[in-house]
Amino acid sequence: MKVPYKWLKDYVEIDIAPQELADKLTLSGSKVEEIIVEGEDIENVLTGLIESIEPHPDADKLVICQLNVNQGELVQIVTGANNMKVGDIVPVALHGASLPNGLKIKKGKLRGVVSNGMMCSEEELGIPTEEPVHGLMILPADTLLGKDIKQVLGLNNEVIDFEITSNRPDCLSIIGIARETAATLGEKYTLPNYTYSPSSSDNIEDYLKVEIKDKEKCRRYIAKGVKNVRIEPSPNWMQERLIAAGVRPINNIVDITNFVMLELGQPMHAFDRREIKSNKIVVDIANSDEKFTTLDGIERILDDTVLCIKDNDVTIGLAGIMGGMDSEIKDDTTEVIFESANFDGTNIRINSKKLGLRTEASLRFEKDIDPELAMMAIERACCLVEELKAGEVVQGAIDIYPSPQKKKLLEVSAKWVNDFLGTEISSEAMVDYLNRLDIATKLQEGILNVEVPSFRIDLSIREDIAEEIARIYGYDNIPTTISKSLTYKEVKSTKQLADEIVVNTMIASGLYQSISYSFVSTKSLDKIKATEDSRLRDMIVIRNPLGEDYSRMRTTTIPSMLEALARNYSRSIEEARLFEMGKVYIKNEDELKLPKENNILTIGLYGNADYFDLKGVVENLLEAMGIVKFSFKRQEGNPAYHPGKTAELYSGKNLLGIMGEIHPDVLDNYGIELPCYIAEINLDELYELSNLVKKYKALPKYPAVTRDLALLVDEELLVQDIEDTIKGQGGSMLESIKLFDVYKGKQIPEGKKSVAYSLVYRAENRTLEEKDVNKVHNKILKALEYKIGAQLR
């Protein structure tokens, strides 16, 4: 919310600088984003009168203008604009001028003709516009010549930009901020003038009717009429305030509605009376697939959830969002119907998002503004019509208010407030603080009897009242106290405990946690060489993406991890050890149902690392999760991974994930010149199979017997097959096996390799004898020979 400092001072007396005021308001809960000094980038731009316009001798689309900027000689400027005429007054950027965005103006030649500057449009001066500008800014005919454009347009003011939270729609107005300012500074604030005298003898009820068909979506609708309207530019003081607040002036009637919206926070709309042909305004939902052209000239497709303002049964505006092209105020409009209404915030927010049309009006309505504002706003608009002599206000008003708001009363103990805040604020001071905020409060026997104003939708419980007292008293004045709350034992769900174990295990393994967006592009799948028919390409499309790069929901986390590794590599980080706990999104077969969200742990390594480092991290995780039985199986069908250096992780028949070295071609796509190792683990499957119950096991009482086993096997035989055979025959006596050597050399026949294991045997209830060990050991040797063709070296 942009609040011009000068405009704010119209309603509250302020004798401190804008920066000091911003600091005080931030401390009292009205956060200031920045202070903007208007026009600080604009230099040497003056007002000038066009004395003559001649065609360019060598260019059909250029003209040569002579301008009087009240500096003696005329200034010659060549331009391609075509919306001006002789006698118009325009902004002129002379040689050496500066414009917003760092643009510098210098004299030069256009097609051989000297041009000593540039005539400016609103956009070039940084003035907000609701639609693209296709010509110069034409100033009022009474504008003095040779004046600094910042002075003429009021671009030399300070503007305070506030961050307004969604629970404080009352602060989306100058009056709302004035109220906060007055309460913070201990001053009084004044409300604008609402008084006016209808000058027309006609009564609006004689020629207009209003019907609300959907009373849930429209809570109040007020209509007022103005006759003998004179459409002209609004006065400079109004234009100056609108421009400073970020709204482009249009004409006196439209400017009045925008001025009231910014001043009071109540959006309004003005209809050309001629376009309400049935003399009846109906508030109702649109027809399905109805087409409607809004003020911005775009045709939009509506459905039966969009609330509309209708001329009987013909839509003339989108309620709370934007009016229609046909009913807008025109230069020859002579009669106006003012609309001031209150609409359901949720409906406005949903449809504004659905239509891709977010306006200053919808921004306010979607936060559920106060219905009581509607009458204040329409009366203020009529007052301004009278003040600006823009027309004659007719008698009466049509006000349909089916369910007026009820008063909300709260009783809060002053002692409880002090106990809650840890303060010693007097009861009288509490009453004063609340009354400063227009929260009517009386004190009775230590109880604060609070009447919550209708514009404070955020006040519903006693803690809310305590917060209001605290922020006006000053958070910096509240002493530090020890919490009086009782201690409690934190209770965590099984998933929370499992997540904690995963994070701790990854950190203990030397990894750092990373976070990435779930929004990706289809290009990410191209980079990991996903085939055209890959299931990974069946991605969920985001309806309103931030851009093409964030237009899909990811189906794999490999690209996200590779981007993180590539970012580290590009910054000359020699080693990276990362993990991420995120989600992938898989389409549901029933498109009406939400997608399946799988929780995935992704591990990524490069630099002084190999496949066995990655495997070790995964084994640490499995051990921490209590998964004892697991196996690795070679996987060669994934194009993102290196064939022959990739494995699938199983526990029984359950696939837990995939891990291995990334394919060199994929690494080239990310600009990485070192081998990278990545694992994707399905945490949902992992948690389902985990056993987080830790049981005590006594240290063995009896000694172990160790036997080394060196085998000659086929070079293509997987070590996993050897180990599975050994474990299958070892029984309960085999305590552990450990691979300690793999050798291929001159002593080994071609096509063979030597694999050496250390086997540990132990019994829990006795000391093993030689014959016991030999029996099991020989059984293992026979199984190795007959099942996989292994020979003892």
KOLGU-735084 format. One line per field, with one value per residue (C-alpha): z, x, y; residue number from 0. Coordinates in steps of 0.25 Angstrom, whole numbers, plus 5000, padded with zeros to 4 digits. Layout:
% KOLGU-735084
zz = Z;...
xx = X;...
yy = Y;...
num = NUM;...
% end
This chain:
% KOLGU-735084
zz = 5000;4995;5004;5000;5012;5007;5006;5020;5026;5021;5032;5044;5049;5047;5051;5049;5036;5028;5032;5047;5044;5037;5048;5059;5050;5048;5063;5065;5055;5042;5035;5025;5013;5007;5006;4991;4987;4975;4962;4968;4955;4946;4943;4933;4928;4926;4921;4906;4896;4882;4873;4860;4854;4840;4833;4832;4819;4818;4827;4826;4841;4847;4849;4853;4865;4870;4884;4894;4907;4912;4910;4898;4886;4881;4883;4871;4874;4864;4868;4863;4872;4866;4877;4878;4871;4870;4883;4892;4905;4907;4916;4909;4913;4908;4905;4917;4924;4932;4932;4941;4939;4936;4922;4918;4907;4898;4885;4872;4858;4853;4838;4837;4844;4858;4870;4883;4893;4894;4897;4908;4910;4924;4923;4920;4933;4941;4943;4945;4934;4934;4919;4909;4905;4890;4890;4898;4911;4908;4919;4923;4914;4926;4930;4931;4921;4925;4939;4944;4941;4955;4961;4951;4953;4968;4966;4977;4989;4998;4998;5009;5004;5015;5015;5019;5025;5020;5033;5033;5021;5028;5026;5011;5012;5015;5026;5032;5032;5038;5049;5052;5051;5061;5071;5070;5071;5082;5072;5067;5053;5045;5035;5021;5018;5015;5015;5002;4997;4986;4975;4966;4970;4963;4972;4968;4973;4962;4951;4956;4963;4969;4972;4979;4975;4982;4996;5000;4990;4991;5005;5002;4990;4989;4977;4976;4963;4958;4946;4937;4938;4932;4928;4930;4936;4951;4958;4960;4975;4973;4961;4969;4980;4971;4963;4976;4981;4968;4960;4947;4946;4935;4937;4949;4951;4950;4958;4969;4970;4971;4980;4990;4989;4993;5003;5010;5005;4999;4984;4975;4961;4952;4941;4929;4932;4917;4917;4928;4918;4926;4938;4947;4953;4957;4965;4960;4956;4941;4931;4928;4917;4916;4909;4914;4910;4922;4923;4918;4905;4907;4905;4917;4918;4931;4938;4948;4960;4955;4962;4952;4952;4941;4933;4937;4930;4922;4929;4930;4941;4949;4963;4971;4960;4948;4940;4925;4913;4909;4922;4925;4926;4913;4909;4906;4918;4925;4935;4945;4954;4966;4971;4985;4990;4998;4993;4999;4999;4996;4984;4979;4981;4974;4962;4961;4961;4951;4941;4943;4947;4960;4962;4973;4975;4976;4985;4995;4994;4995;5009;5014;5016;5025;5019;5027;5018;5006;5011;5015;5002;4993;5002;5001;4985;4985;4993;4984;4972;4978;4982;4968;4961;4953;4953;4961;4972;4971;4983;4991;4990;4988;4999;5000;5012;5015;5028;5035;5044;5059;5069;5075;5090;5098;5113;5116;5130;5131;5141;5131;5120;5129;5133;5119;5114;5127;5128;5138;5129;5137;5133;5129;5119;5113;5111;5104;5095;5090;5088;5080;5070;5070;5078;5087;5102;5115;5129;5139;5152;5145;5133;5119;5112;5098;5086;5074;5062;5049;5041;5051;5046;5053;5067;5073;5085;5098;5092;5081;5090;5098;5085;5081;5095;5094;5081;5084;5098;5090;5088;5092;5106;5110;5119;5117;5126;5129;5123;5133;5124;5129;5123;5114;5107;5092;5085;5071;5061;5055;5042;5050;5057;5044;5037;5049;5048;5033;5035;5046;5039;5026;5034;5042;5028;5025;5016;5016;5014;5001;4997;4983;4976;4973;4960;4948;4933;4923;4919;4932;4926;4913;4921;4928;4915;4918;4907;4900;4905;4919;4930;4936;4925;4929;4938;4944;4938;4946;4942;4946;4945;4949;4935;4926;4935;4947;4939;4943;4956;4956;4955;4958;4967;4959;4951;4964;4971;4958;4958;4972;4969;4957;4964;4974;4963;4955;4968;4968;4980;4980;4987;4990;4999;4998;5002;5000;5006;4996;4988;4974;4968;4961;4953;4958;4949;4953;4948;4958;4969;4974;4970;4978;4986;4988;4999;4993;4999;4989;4991;4983;4983;4975;4977;4984;4984;4977;4976;4989;4997;4992;4996;5010;5012;5008;5017;5029;5026;5025;5038;5045;5040;5046;5032;5032;5020;5007;4994;4982;4968;4955;4947;4933;4927;4933;4923;4934;4940;4935;4930;4939;4950;4955;4965;4970;4985;4990;5003;5000;4988;4991;4982;4991;4981;4971;4972;4964;4955;4946;4931;4925;4915;4925;4933;4920;4920;4934;4931;4941;4938;4950;4953;4961;4969;4972;4980;4980;4992;4994;5008;5008;5005;5015;5026;5024;5025;5036;5050;5060;5072;5078;5086;5095;5091;5100;5096;5091;5103;5094;5084;5069;5058;5046;5032;5020;5006;4993;4981;4966;4959;4945;4943;4940;4953;4963;4977;4982;4976;4984;4997;4995;4993;5006;5014;5009;5014;5026;5035;5049;5052;5041;5048;5037;5024;5019;5005;5006;4992;4977;4968;4953;4948;4942;4952;4948;4935;4925;4928;4943;4955;4970;4981;4995;5008;5023;5029;5044;5051;5065;5074;5085;5095;5094;5088;5074;5071;5058;5053;5055;5047;5036;5034;5031;5023;5014;5012;5007;4998;4991;4989;4983;4973;4969;4968;4963;4958;4968;4970;4983;4980
xx = 5000;5007;5003;5007;5013;5006;4993;4994;4997;4983;4977;4987;4997;5011;5023;5034;5041;5036;5047;5045;5030;5033;5042;5031;5020;5028;5030;5015;5012;5010;5022;5029;5035;5042;5041;5040;5044;5036;5043;5057;5062;5056;5064;5063;5049;5041;5027;5026;5016;5016;5017;5018;5018;5024;5027;5041;5047;5052;5043;5028;5026;5034;5030;5038;5033;5036;5034;5033;5039;5040;5055;5055;5058;5049;5054;5053;5050;5048;5037;5029;5017;5004;4995;4999;4994;4999;4995;4997;5006;5015;5027;5040;5053;5064;5078;5085;5072;5070;5058;5054;5062;5075;5071;5080;5075;5085;5083;5085;5080;5069;5070;5079;5070;5075;5066;5070;5062;5050;5035;5031;5019;5014;5022;5035;5033;5030;5015;5006;4996;4985;4988;4999;5002;5003;5006;5011;5006;4997;4996;4984;4983;4986;4999;5010;5022;5036;5032;5039;5030;5032;5026;5015;5011;5014;5026;5034;5027;5031;5023;5023;5021;5014;5013;4999;4996;4983;4976;4977;4969;4965;4980;4978;4974;4979;4970;4974;4988;4984;4977;4990;4999;4990;4990;5005;5008;4997;4990;4976;4972;4961;4952;4949;4936;4924;4914;4907;4893;4886;4884;4875;4860;4860;4860;4868;4857;4848;4857;4866;4863;4874;4872;4882;4880;4892;4892;4903;4913;4908;4905;4902;4899;4897;4894;4894;4891;4898;4892;4897;4911;4923;4934;4947;4961;4961;4968;4983;4982;4974;4983;4996;4991;4986;4999;5007;4999;5001;4988;4987;4977;4966;4955;4948;4937;4947;4957;4947;4944;4959;4961;4951;4956;4970;4965;4955;4958;4945;4945;4935;4930;4923;4913;4909;4894;4891;4896;4887;4875;4866;4867;4870;4883;4883;4894;4895;4905;4909;4904;4913;4923;4918;4927;4929;4939;4945;4950;4964;4958;4960;4949;4948;4940;4932;4925;4914;4923;4926;4918;4914;4907;4896;4887;4875;4881;4892;4906;4912;4923;4930;4926;4938;4948;4946;4935;4931;4936;4922;4918;4931;4930;4932;4935;4920;4914;4904;4898;4905;4901;4911;4912;4918;4916;4922;4925;4929;4944;4946;4938;4945;4959;4956;4950;4960;4971;4963;4961;4976;4970;4975;4972;4972;4958;4959;4971;4963;4950;4957;4961;4947;4946;4935;4921;4919;4929;4920;4911;4923;4929;4917;4914;4929;4928;4916;4923;4934;4925;4919;4933;4938;4925;4925;4910;4897;4895;4880;4872;4872;4880;4877;4883;4881;4887;4880;4888;4894;4906;4904;4913;4924;4926;4938;4941;4956;4962;4972;4980;4980;4986;4998;5000;5000;5009;5018;5015;5010;5001;4990;4976;4973;4985;4979;4966;4973;4982;4969;4961;4972;4970;4955;4953;4942;4946;4940;4946;4937;4943;4956;4949;4951;4938;4942;4933;4940;4938;4933;4946;4954;4951;4964;4959;4952;4958;4965;4979;4976;4972;4985;4993;4986;4990;5004;5007;5002;5009;5022;5028;5041;5036;5031;5042;5048;5041;5042;5031;5021;5017;5018;5028;5023;5028;5029;5021;5026;5019;5026;5028;5034;5044;5047;5050;5059;5067;5069;5074;5083;5089;5092;5099;5107;5111;5117;5106;5099;5084;5079;5065;5060;5047;5037;5034;5042;5042;5041;5055;5060;5056;5063;5076;5075;5072;5059;5052;5040;5031;5037;5027;5035;5029;5015;5016;5005;5004;5003;4991;4998;5013;5023;5029;5033;5044;5034;5022;5022;5022;5035;5034;5048;5058;5071;5071;5069;5081;5089;5086;5091;5104;5106;5104;5115;5124;5123;5128;5140;5136;5145;5136;5121;5113;5098;5084;5070;5057;5046;5034;5031;5017;5011;4998;4986;4979;4966;4969;4959;4967;4980;4993;5001;5012;5024;5034;5048;5062;5072;5087;5098;5113;5125;5140;5148;5136;5132;5121;5125;5124;5110;5107;5113;5104;5091;5096;5097;5083;5077;5084;5079;5065;5066;5066;5075;5071;5074;5081;5086;5083;5089;5081;5084;5071;5072;5078;5082;5091;5104;5101;5109;5111;5096;5088;5074;5072;5062;5057;5051;5043;5041;5048;5054;5061;5072;5087;5099;5108;5102;5104;5116;5106;5097;5108;5112;5098;5101;5115;5121;5134;5136;5128;5115;5108;5093;5083;5068;5062;5047;5045;5030;5035;5047;5038;5028;5039;5047;5048;5051;5050;5064;5066;5077;5086;5097;5112;5116;5121;5128;5140;5138;5145;5150;5152;5157;5151;5158;5149;5152;5139;5135;5138;5123;5118;5113;5118;5104;5101;5113;5109;5095;5100;5109;5098;5088;5097;5103;5091;5091;5105;5110;5112;5117;5124;5133;5139;5154;5160;5156;5168;5170;5184;5194;5192;5177;5172;5165;5151;5152;5154;5159;5149;5153;5144;5146;5135;5133;5126;5121;5110;5103;5102;5116;5130;5131;5139;5147;5137;5125;5132;5137;5123;5117;5129;5129;5114;5117;5128;5119;5108;5118;5123;5110;5101;5111;5123;5133;5146;5154;5168
yy = 5000;5013;5025;5038;5046;5059;5052;5045;5059;5063;5055;5055;5065;5060;5068;5057;5053;5042;5032;5035;5032;5019;5014;5017;5011;4999;4997;4998;4987;4995;4990;4999;4993;5006;5021;5025;5039;5042;5047;5046;5040;5051;5063;5075;5071;5084;5087;5092;5097;5091;5103;5096;5081;5079;5066;5060;5061;5047;5039;5037;5033;5045;5059;5071;5079;5093;5095;5107;5104;5118;5119;5129;5121;5110;5095;5086;5071;5060;5050;5038;5041;5044;5048;5062;5075;5089;5096;5084;5085;5073;5069;5072;5065;5074;5071;5065;5061;5048;5039;5027;5014;5022;5027;5039;5049;5055;5063;5056;5054;5046;5044;5056;5066;5071;5067;5074;5065;5056;5058;5049;5039;5035;5022;5029;5038;5026;5029;5017;5014;5003;5000;5002;5016;5019;5034;5046;5051;5063;5073;5082;5094;5104;5098;5108;5107;5104;5098;5086;5074;5068;5081;5081;5066;5066;5056;5062;5056;5044;5032;5022;5007;4998;4983;4981;4967;4959;4961;4976;4981;4994;4998;4997;5012;5025;5027;5013;5017;5031;5024;5015;5028;5036;5024;5022;5037;5040;5050;5052;5049;5055;5048;5054;5062;5054;5065;5069;5074;5067;5078;5070;5068;5054;5042;5030;5021;5026;5021;5010;4997;4987;4973;4963;4949;4943;4949;4940;4946;4960;4965;4979;4988;5003;5011;5026;5035;5047;5056;5067;5061;5069;5060;5067;5065;5065;5076;5076;5073;5060;5056;5058;5049;5038;5038;5037;5025;5018;5021;5028;5039;5037;5047;5054;5043;5031;5038;5041;5026;5023;5034;5029;5014;5019;5028;5019;5005;5003;5000;5007;5007;5017;5013;5021;5022;5020;5006;5001;5000;4992;5002;4990;4985;4970;4964;4949;4939;4938;4927;4916;4919;4933;4943;4956;4968;4975;4989;4985;4980;4966;4956;4946;4933;4932;4921;4920;4923;4937;4948;4959;4972;4971;4981;4972;4959;4965;4965;4979;4977;4966;4968;4973;4971;4980;4987;4984;4991;4996;5002;5010;5026;5032;5047;5049;5043;5052;5043;5033;5022;5020;5006;5004;4989;4978;4964;4951;4951;4936;4937;4949;4943;4930;4936;4947;4936;4928;4939;4944;4958;4964;4978;4989;4986;4971;4972;4979;4971;4957;4961;4963;4978;4984;4985;4998;5005;5004;5016;5024;5023;5026;5038;5043;5041;5050;5060;5061;5062;5074;5079;5078;5083;5070;5068;5069;5058;5053;5050;5037;5024;5009;5002;4987;4981;4967;4963;4976;4973;4970;4977;4969;4971;4965;4966;4965;4966;4977;4969;4957;4966;4970;4956;4951;4962;4963;4978;4987;4996;5004;5000;5015;5014;5002;5009;5020;5012;5004;5017;5023;5011;5014;5002;5007;5003;5005;5001;4995;4989;4985;4979;4985;4985;4985;4988;4983;4992;4986;4989;4981;4967;4962;4964;4952;4947;4954;4951;4960;4972;4969;4970;4984;4989;4984;4990;5004;5003;4999;4985;4992;4996;4982;4976;4962;4952;4937;4929;4924;4912;4898;4889;4878;4866;4867;4856;4853;4844;4832;4840;4851;4842;4835;4848;4852;4839;4841;4855;4852;4840;4848;4859;4848;4843;4856;4861;4875;4877;4885;4889;4891;4895;4885;4893;4889;4890;4878;4882;4876;4862;4865;4868;4854;4847;4843;4835;4841;4829;4830;4831;4842;4851;4850;4862;4871;4884;4896;4905;4919;4916;4927;4923;4912;4908;4906;4900;4885;4877;4869;4853;4851;4858;4855;4868;4876;4869;4871;4886;4887;4879;4887;4900;4896;4891;4904;4911;4903;4895;4883;4873;4873;4864;4867;4861;4866;4861;4865;4861;4856;4857;4845;4847;4839;4830;4837;4851;4857;4852;4859;4854;4844;4851;4842;4846;4844;4845;4849;4847;4854;4853;4857;4860;4849;4840;4827;4817;4811;4824;4825;4811;4813;4825;4817;4805;4815;4819;4805;4801;4814;4810;4796;4789;4777;4769;4777;4775;4782;4778;4783;4792;4796;4802;4816;4826;4836;4826;4820;4805;4795;4805;4806;4797;4796;4795;4784;4779;4766;4769;4783;4793;4804;4812;4814;4818;4819;4828;4838;4836;4845;4850;4855;4862;4869;4875;4881;4885;4876;4869;4860;4847;4849;4839;4840;4831;4833;4826;4825;4829;4824;4810;4811;4816;4805;4794;4801;4796;4807;4799;4797;4784;4782;4770;4765;4765;4751;4742;4732;4734;4735;4726;4734;4727;4734;4729;4732;4729;4728;4732;4738;4752;4756;4749;4759;4760;4761;4746;4741;4747;4743;4728;4729;4735;4724;4713;4719;4719;4725;4721;4731;4744;4753;4753;4763;4765;4769;4767;4766;4763;4761;4759;4750;4739;4739;4733;4742;4744;4741;4749;4745;4750;4748;4748;4748;4739;4740;4728;4729;4721;4729;4717;4710;4710;4705;4693;4691;4680;4690;4701;4691;4685;4699;4704;4692;4693;4707;4703;4692;4702;4712;4702;4696;4709;4719;4711;4716;4710;4710;4716
num = 0;1;2;3;4;5;6;7;8;9;10;11;12;13;14;15;16;17;18;19;20;21;22;23;24;25;26;27;28;29;30;31;32;33;34;35;36;37;38;39;40;41;42;43;44;45;46;47;48;49;50;51;52;53;54;55;56;57;58;59;60;61;62;63;64;65;66;67;68;69;70;71;72;73;74;75;76;77;78;79;80;81;82;83;84;85;86;87;88;89;90;91;92;93;94;95;96;97;98;99;100;101;102;103;104;105;106;107;108;109;110;111;112;113;114;115;116;117;118;119;120;121;122;123;124;125;126;127;128;129;130;131;132;133;134;135;136;137;138;139;140;141;142;143;144;145;146;147;148;149;150;151;152;153;154;155;156;157;158;159;160;161;162;163;164;165;166;167;168;169;170;171;172;173;174;175;176;177;178;179;180;181;182;183;184;185;186;187;188;189;190;191;192;193;194;195;196;197;198;199;200;201;202;203;204;205;206;207;208;209;210;211;212;213;214;215;216;217;218;219;220;221;222;223;224;225;226;227;228;229;230;231;232;233;234;235;236;237;238;239;240;241;242;243;244;245;246;247;248;249;250;251;252;253;254;255;256;257;258;259;260;261;262;263;264;265;266;267;268;269;270;271;272;273;274;275;276;277;278;279;280;281;282;283;284;285;286;287;288;289;290;291;292;293;294;295;296;297;298;299;300;301;302;303;304;305;306;307;308;309;310;311;312;313;314;315;316;317;318;319;320;321;322;323;324;325;326;327;328;329;330;331;332;333;334;335;336;337;338;339;340;341;342;343;344;345;346;347;348;349;350;351;352;353;354;355;356;357;358;359;360;361;362;363;364;365;366;367;368;369;370;371;372;373;374;375;376;377;378;379;380;381;382;383;384;385;386;387;388;389;390;391;392;393;394;395;396;397;398;399;400;401;402;403;404;405;406;407;408;409;410;411;412;413;414;415;416;417;418;419;420;421;422;423;424;425;426;427;428;429;430;431;432;433;434;435;436;437;438;439;440;441;442;443;444;445;446;447;448;449;450;451;452;453;454;455;456;457;458;459;460;461;462;463;464;465;466;467;468;469;470;471;472;473;474;475;476;477;478;479;480;481;482;483;484;485;486;487;488;489;490;491;492;493;494;495;496;497;498;499;500;501;502;503;504;505;506;507;508;509;510;511;512;513;514;515;516;517;518;519;520;521;522;523;524;525;526;527;528;529;530;531;532;533;534;535;536;537;538;539;540;541;542;543;544;545;546;547;548;549;550;551;552;553;554;555;556;557;558;559;560;561;562;563;564;565;566;567;568;569;570;571;572;573;574;575;576;577;578;579;580;581;582;583;584;585;586;587;588;589;590;591;592;593;594;595;596;597;598;599;600;601;602;603;604;605;606;607;608;609;610;611;612;613;614;615;616;617;618;619;620;621;622;623;624;625;626;627;628;629;630;631;632;633;634;635;636;637;638;639;640;641;642;643;644;645;646;647;648;649;650;651;652;653;654;655;656;657;658;659;660;661;662;663;664;665;666;667;668;669;670;671;672;673;674;675;676;677;678;679;680;681;682;683;684;685;686;687;688;689;690;691;692;693;694;695;696;697;698;699;700;701;702;703;704;705;706;707;708;709;710;711;712;713;714;715;716;717;718;719;720;721;722;723;724;725;726;727;728;729;730;731;732;733;734;735;736;737;738;739;740;741;742;743;744;745;746;747;748;749;750;751;752;753;754;755;756;757;758;759;760;761;762;763;764;765;766;767;768;769;770;771;772;773;774;775;776;777;778;779;780;781;782;783;784;785;786;787;788;789;790;791;792
% end
